[in-house]
Amino acid sequence: MDVAQISPLRVLIANERKNRLELLARVVTGLGHEVIAREVDVKEVGAVTAREHPDVAFVGLGLSSEHALELIGKIVHESTCPVIALLSAKDPSYIREAAKRGVFAYIVDADAEELQSAIEITLHRFTEYHNLRGAFGRRAVIEQAKGILMERHAIDQEKAFEMLRSHSQHNGRKLIDVANAVVESHLLLLPSASQPVVREVATA
């Protein structure tokens, strides 16, 4: 993967050992990225994450695995940025616990080249994940809009989708925007719980 594809990132680094923070900071800045915060304190890392909005966070495993896991948990709770765990040796138990807390990737004994590669791979996967989740969300909205049109106009789903697409093309709007408008207007027109629902009764 081409290093030039990644713009300088705002990086948060956290480790209970300050000497490891300094070493990691030198590696990160040497790769052209900005270290926006260096934290060892579990309580403070959450506030810093919420305030600084890092692009990516690195959490090193020091003497205490519990301390590192708490750092990961705080960062994940306060931000949507990917978190990479740094290990001096592979530790399956720690990796499992870190995964439960939301760590997105881990690397072992990283030098500068491995660290840059980890950043690139992690961000690529993280972007794919969010795009996929967004795609599922858009699909759900479109399906909901089709259902509303089918009920309102007594048509099948193919005709409902054609209505959405035709309106989208005619008005120069994205299909998802049209679907959102249908769903929102439907919700606005729903009777409140305090209002009686009046239905026509067919007479023989």
Buried (B, 14 or more C-beta within 10 A) or exposed (E): EEEEEBEEBBBBBBBBBEEBBEBBBEBBEEBEBEBBBBBBBBEEBBBBBEEBEBBBBBBBBBEEBEBBBBBBBBBBEBBEBBBBBBBEEEBEEBBEBBBEBEBBBBBBEBEEEEBBBBBBBBBEEBEEEEEEEEEEEBEEBBEBBBBBBBEEEEBEEEBBBBBBEEBBEEEEBEBBEBBBBBBEEBEEEEEEEEEEEEEEEEEE
